[in-house]
Amino acid sequence: MTASVEHSSQTTGNGTISHDVGAQSLRQAFSRFPSGVAALCAIVNGQPQGIVASSFTVGVSLEPPLVMFAVQNSSRTWPIVRSAQRIGVSILGEKHEGVCRQIASRDGDRFAGLNLASTDEGALFLEDAALWLDCSVESEFPAGDHQVVLLRVHGHETHGDANEPLVFHGSAFRTLKDNALV
C-alpha cells in the first residue's frame, strides 16, 4: 500500500516543476511561448467584425489545407464572425500593436481608421499584415473553457515578405530582429 503525498513542486536536474495549474499561474507560464497574433475578420450584415487570437496555428494540415485557433467560450464576437461565409485571417505585422488592441477592445468602433481590404465573399483583411489567409470554418470542438476552431484555407497572400510579423511573448508585443542587421 502506498501513501499519496501532494507536492506543490518537484525538483528536477535543471529546476523545479510547479504543479500550480491555476489560471493565473498557467497564463504566466504560457506567456513564455512566443506566438504570432492573428486578426480573424469578416463583413457580417454589412459591418466589419473581428477577433484577435494569439493561439493561431498554421500547418495543421496541408491536405486539406487547415489552420486552427482557440477562442474563449465567453466570446461575444466569435458567434458573429463564425456566421460569415469567409473569414479573413491577417497575421499581424510589426506595425499592428495598436491595431491589435483596437480590434480586441470591447468598446468603440474597433475598425475606425484602419486600412482594410475585403473579398467578394466577405473576408476582411488588415493592410500591412505579414500574411493573409482566406478561410471558412471547417469544424469546431469543445476544449475546456475554449472552442478549438479548424479553418479551411481557400487562398493566401504573403505580400512578398514586406511586413515582419508581430510576436506576443512574455505578455508583451515584440518584433523579430534580423541578427545580420543588428
Secondary structure, DSSP 8 states (H G I E B T S, - for coil): -------SEEE-SSSEEE---SHHHHHHHHTTS-EE-EEEEEEETTEEEEEEES--EEEEEETTEEEEEEEETT-SSHHHHHTSS-EEEEE-BTT-HHHHHHHH-SSS-TTTT--EEE-TT-BEEETT-SEEEEEEEEEEEEETTEEEEEEEEEEEE-GGG-S-BEEEETTEEEE---TTT-
